[in-house]
């Protein structure tokens, strides 16, 4: 099987009305999942399977999630946002015992992981999402940590979103998490879901907005991705070093990271590629990029 199976253009993984579905039906994929859908008023998407914990995340627009658990139905309004570049959004974590129906208008993602462990359903408002400015200089990026272990009590899922301003590099230095090394590295599958848009008000150029993404082999397995990435594209990282993700001049880059793995502890521990780990030390003498944090549109 070709290593190219780990990278998919928008629409290549469409299923049952969803623009993208990653789950165990993808050969070689086991622990994580993502669904991306677009909704118009009067339409809905169902999340009908239990034994799956989920995070419902507005990408652009607002949504209502009608969830059912233990015979109790709850309606949660997700205020959402204008776009992924318009600041953090509120999200809804759904217990593995819950089913749900999503209605509203816009685009949304659902991060998933199969589990028999039941954690409480919780709505996380946008103002409670920690915003981290990571790296420095040309490696500056903004991270929204709504689904990391220090913020969310989930069973297996680790989820965050990263915004990289035009000209900058993120997911850098290249790193991996495909070995269980106690206290040093954890085994985690990872999904990258990408979006990109022009800097400033240039809607006529939105379809061409792009970045670059790379992944390469480690002792755990063979993988080779070197791709231009556009809105809606998906990279799957079962093993190997991954990064950088590069925002091209003129275009900001976004990606949603969904992680889970087989280790007993829910930990996000990485090992840098030894050839490039030294780059982190250079950040101590550089400042965070002036464009960060991203400003909401109209401000």
Protein Blocks (a to p, Z undefined) as FASTA:
>chain_A
ZZklmpccehjlggehiabdcdfklghiakbccddddddehiacddfbghiacddddfbd
cddddddeehiacddddebjablknopaddddddfkbccddededdddddddddfbdcdd
ddddfklpccddehehjlbccdddfkbfklmccfklccddddddehiaehiacdddfbcc
ehkaccdddddddddddehjdfklmmmgccdddddddfkbccdddddddehiacddfbdc
eddddddehiacddddddddfbfbdcddddddfklmmmmmmmmmpccdfkbccddehZZ
